[in-house]
């Protein structure tokens, strides 16, 4: 049966009155106060409740508490045992979860319940619903401006060992043999005894650790031959081919080896490292992980956050009291999009999904700042079609062939040539898809001073000015990158590097305790929800501190002004009247 507490219901008496004003204030100003007041009632508990029945079985643990505890475990990077103890004894957690009652039924979760709830949240991707619910509420409470956002990725690792090629093949064989022994004892006894002794004996762990580097290539070939033997031995047995570990054997054989046939007998030839695909198996314990040539094995997380460039510029450049009093001079940087991918995925593929994701939750940006990996012409064009300007430099450097920049000439809106840099109009213009050709008069181009550095090439009757639409767009972007306007917009992109650092330092996301795409995604998304909570807490605290400081300053100035007024009245008939008038006008101006 489903048990959900209504956290919008108010208490007749304050259940936290026993804490005292000082501790109560600390709780109110911490993340716990923000979570209890704004986020706890908005958690999508109904989606978790959909996986239980309302009329059969014993009552569940309070589902809002279970969902919130799952969030807290990830954002504070706790083990299951530490999470259980925090819920039982931590006053801050009790306040955040609105649990004033002192009973095991309220403040105790068994490890089994914790595992069950986490499994449900992971399998049904409820982590993304929690992330969106928290982000939506924070955006509403703090009136977050999401018109300008920035995008970047961070590499993370699951709880798997880094294996070389030999270790990978050996571990895959061992995994299959263990499963075969557990599930099919009769087939296990029929195996070649040399295979069993090599991979399943007590001394098998040390066999391959004594391989000399000079013999590693030969040993790898022998081990791959054993993989081929096992694959062929069971390829006609459906109950074996359905085993996950057998499919890993087939995958390793296909990714690491070429099959050769000689005299009716199949042999293997080990592939060179360059032939191994980036999405190949990295460890049989985590089949979803892949390889990035720059960062190594694991996963990557695409993160997009909002920022208010106008507010940051105003806050940095203008220190007048009028602007300091303006609460919009600072902004809450809210993470609006997260996507977890294997490490081999290209950053360039993340732009359009990020725009579509934020559009679905009504937080679509007007501008996105990203580094050169995201700034391909396809992404700029696709983003523009969706009404988004992608602010990103071109990847690589142009060839130094001393040619005039293509954008230096003049073109129509449909990318056709209007006139060249020398002011010459084409006689005619042909368009073939994205290829453009301008027919330039030979009489004008032969003696042109720009001929050596121009894009036109000599023909029989004309000089041909050939280019493509992407080349023209890239040239225009290259020219724009040299302007102060581009540098002013692009400089805010670097701020997301601080987000990635905070993401790692506060939540430990780069070294996770889990394996597999679903579990890695769950942990990464939940941890980013925590970053939004921590940022909102700091932002709220800064606003309150600024408000108290302004009230104190106005009180001091008002008091000083009243004092000066009394002095002016007292000494108005004396010779110091001139000085007091000056002081009075100074303080009145300050107010």
Residue, then its C-alpha position, 0 to 999 in steps of 0.5 A: x500500500x502506498x504511503x505519501x505524506x502531504x508536506x503542504x499541510x501546515x502544523x498547528x504548533x511549531x514542531x521545531x521550536x525545541x531547537x532554539x533561535x540560533x540553531x533554527x536560523x542556521x537550518x533556515x539559511x542552509x540547504x536544508x531550509x531551502x529544500x524543506x520550504x521549496x523543493x520537498x513538496x514539488x518532488x515527483x513522488x506520484x511517478x514513484x508511487x505508480x510502481x506500487x499498488x494502493x490496495x495490496x501488501x503492507x504500507x510502503x515507507x513514506x515515498x517522499x522521504x525515500x525519494x529525497x534520501x536517494x537525492x541526498x545520498x548522491x549529492x553528498x557522495x555517501x555509501x548506503x550505510x552512511x545514508x542510513x545513519x544520516x537519516x537516523x541521526x542527522x538533524x539537518x536531514x530531519x529538518x530538510x525532510x520535515x521529520x520532527x517525529x522521533x520513531x523508527x518508522x519515520x527516521x529509519x530505512x533498511x538497506x533493502x528498502x534503500x536498494x529497492x527504491x534506488x533500483x526503481x528510480x534507476x530502471x525507470x529514469x526517474x532521476x531526470x524527472x527529479x532533476x527537472x522538477x527541482x530545476x523548474x521550482x528553483x527557476x520559478x522561485x528565483x526568476x532565473x533568466x535562461x536566455x543565455x546559456x553555455x554548454x560543455x562536457x566532463x569525463x567521468x569514470x565508473x567503478x571498473x578496472x582499467x584493462x589492457x587488451x590481454x587483460x580484457x580478453x582474459x577477464x571476458x573468458x573468466x566471466x563466461x566460464x564462471x557463469x557456465x559453471x553456475x548455470x550449466x554444470x554438465x556442459x562445464x564438465x565437457x570443456x577442454x581441461x586445458x581451458x579450465x586449468x588456464x582460466x578457472x583454476x586457483x592459480x589462474x590469476x597469476x598466470x597472465x601476470x607473469x607474461x613478458x612484454x616481448x611475449x604479450x603479442x604472442x600470448x594475446x593471439x593464443x588467448x584470442x584463439x581460446x575465445x574462438x574455441x569457446x564461441x564455436x563450442x556453444x554457438x548452436x546451443x540457444x540456452x548458452x547464446x542467450x547468456x550475457x557473458x557469451x555475447x561479450x565473448x562474441x563482441x570481443x572476438x569481433x572487435x579484437x580479431x580478424x577471422x581467417x580460414x585455412x584448410x577448413x580450420x579457423x584461426x584468428x589474427x589480432x587487429x592492430x590498435x588503430x583498427x579497434x573502434x572507440x566504442x569497443x568493450x573496455x571491461x566485461x564488468x561495464x559493457x556500456x563504457x567506451x574509450x576517448x582518445x584524449x581522456x581515456x575509458x569511461x563516460x562523459x556528461x553534457x552539461x548546460x547552464x544559464x548565466x546572465x551576461x548583462x547582470x554580470x557585466x553590470x555588477x563588475x563594471x558599476x559599483x554605484x549604490x543604486x546598482x548595488x541595491x538592485x537585486x538583479x545585479x546578480x543571477x542564479x546560474x541554474x543547470x538546465x540540461x544534462x545528458x550522460x553518454x559513452x566516452x567515445x561520443x562527439x561533443x558536436x552531437x550534443x548541441x541539438x539534443x540540448x536545445x530540444x531538451x530545454x525547449x521541452x521544459x520551457x527553458x530554451x536559450x536564445x544564445x549558447x556559448x560553447x567551445x570549438x568542439x561544438x561549433x561546426x557549421x552543421x550545429x550553427x545552422x541547425x541551432x539557427x533554424x531553432x532560433x538559437x545563436x551558437x557562439x563558438x569559435x571555428x575549430x582549427x586554423x585556416x590554411x595560410x595560402x595568402x588568399x583574400x578572406x572569402x567574406x571580404x567579397x560581397x554576397x546576396x542573402x542566398x549566398x550568391x556573389x554580388x561583387x568581388x573585392x575589386x567591385x567587379x560584378x559576375x556576368x552570371x552565377x550558377x548554383x548547384x546545391x551548396x556549390x556556387x560559381x560566379x562567372x567573372x569577365x576575363x577582361x577585368x580579372x586579367x589585370x586585377x591587382x588582387x588576382x594573385x590572392x583571389x578565389x577566382x581561377x582562369x578559364x577559357x572564356x571566364x574567370x571562375x569564382x568557386x566556393x561553397x555555402x559552408x565555406x562562406x559561412x565559416x569565413x564570415x564567422x572567422x571575420x566575426x571572431x576577430x571583433x570585440x563583439x564576439x570576444x565580449x560574448x564568448x568570454x562568458x563561456x569559460x565560466x562553465x569550467x568552474x561548474x565542472x570543478x564544483x561538480x567534481x569537488x562537491x559530489x565526487x562525480x569523476x569516480x563513481x561507485x557504480x557501473x553500467x549506463x543506467x546507474x552512471x546516468x542516475x548518479x550523474x543526474x542526481x548529483x547535478x540536482x544537488x549542485x542546483x540546490x547548493x547554488x540556490x542556497x548560496x544565492x538566497x543567502x547572498x541576497x539576504x546578506x545584501x539586504x541586511x547590509x543595506x538596511x544597516x547602512x541606511x540606518x547608520x546614515x539616517x542616524x548620522x543625518x539626524x545628528x547633523x541636523x541637530x548640530x546645525x540647529x544648535x550652532x546656527x547662530x555661531x561662526x561654525x554655521x558654514x562648516x555644518x552646512x557643508x557637512x549637512x549637504x554631504x550627508x544628504x547627498x550620501x543618503 
